[in-house]
Amino acid sequence: MKTAVANPAATAREPLATGSPAARGTRDADGMAVASFLLGLPGLLVLNFVLGPAAVVLALVALGRGTARRGRALLGLALGVADLAVMIALTVADHGVIWSFT
C-alpha cells in the first residue's frame, strides 16, 4: 500500500487563504501603501492639492492597519507631505493662488 505524498510544487501554486478577514485586511493595507506612493509621485508635478492629501491619508491608514509594505507607505507619506510643501511654496512665491482659469 502506497502512502500519498504531498506535491510541494502543487501546493506552492495554490492561492493563500484570502477569505479570512485578517488576510483581506493586510492585502487592503498593502494596496493602500502602493496607492499612496503612486498618488504622491505625480502629485509633485500636477494636482498636488488633490493628490498630496490623498497620499497622506492612504499612507496613514495603511500604516495604521499594519501593512507589510511599510517602506512604501512611508515613502507615500513623505511624497504626500512634499506635494503639500510644493503647493505652499508655489502659492507663497506667487503671492496667492497660481492657477489662473481665465
C-alpha positions in Angstrom: 0.0 0.0 0.0 1.4 3.4 -1.0 1.1 6.5 1.1 0.1 9.8 -0.5 2.9 12.3 -0.6 2.0 15.9 -1.0 3.4 17.5 -4.1 5.3 20.7 -3.0 5.0 22.2 -6.4 1.2 21.8 -6.4 0.8 23.3 -3.0 3.0 26.3 -4.0 0.6 27.2 -6.8 -2.5 27.1 -4.6 -3.7 30.5 -3.6 -3.3 31.6 0.0 -6.4 31.7 2.2 -7.6 35.1 1.2 -11.0 34.7 2.5 -10.1 35.4 6.1 -10.6 38.9 7.4 -7.0 39.2 8.6 -5.6 38.3 5.2 -8.0 40.6 3.4 -7.2 43.5 5.8 -3.4 43.1 5.2 -3.9 42.9 1.4 -6.0 46.1 1.5 -3.4 47.8 3.6 -0.7 46.8 1.2 -2.8 48.1 -1.7 -3.3 51.4 0.2 0.5 51.7 0.7 1.2 51.2 -3.0 -1.7 53.6 -3.9 -0.2 56.2 -1.6 3.1 56.0 -3.3 1.6 56.1 -6.8 -0.5 59.2 -5.9 2.3 61.0 -4.2 4.7 60.7 -7.0 2.8 62.5 -9.8 1.5 64.9 -7.2 4.8 66.6 -7.2 4.1 67.9 -10.7 0.3 68.0 -11.2 -2.8 68.3 -9.0 -0.7 68.5 -5.8 -3.7 70.0 -3.9 -5.7 66.8 -4.5 -3.0 64.0 -4.8 -1.0 65.2 -1.8 -3.7 64.9 0.9 -4.9 61.6 -0.7 -1.4 60.1 -0.5 -1.1 61.2 3.1 -4.4 59.7 4.2 -3.8 56.4 2.4 -0.3 56.1 3.9 -1.6 56.8 7.4 -4.4 54.3 7.0 -2.1 51.6 5.6 0.4 52.2 8.5 -2.4 52.0 11.0 -3.6 48.7 9.6 -0.1 47.2 9.8 0.9 46.9 6.1 3.7 44.6 5.1 4.9 47.3 2.7 5.8 49.8 5.5 8.6 51.4 3.4 6.3 52.0 0.5 3.7 53.6 2.9 6.3 55.8 4.5 7.6 56.9 1.1 4.0 57.7 0.0 3.6 59.7 3.2 6.8 61.7 2.5 5.7 62.3 -1.1 2.3 63.5 0.0 3.8 65.9 2.5 6.3 67.1 -0.2 3.3 67.6 -2.5 1.7 69.9 0.0 5.1 71.7 0.6 5.5 72.3 -3.1 1.9 73.7 -3.3 2.5 76.0 -0.4 5.9 77.2 -1.7 4.5 77.9 -5.2 1.5 79.7 -3.7 3.7 81.9 -1.4 6.1 82.6 -4.3 3.3 83.8 -6.5 1.5 85.8 -3.7 -1.7 83.8 -4.0 -3.3 81.0 -5.9 -1.2 80.3 -9.0 -3.9 78.6 -11.0 -5.5 81.0 -13.5 -8.7 79.9 -15.2 -9.1 83.0 -17.4 
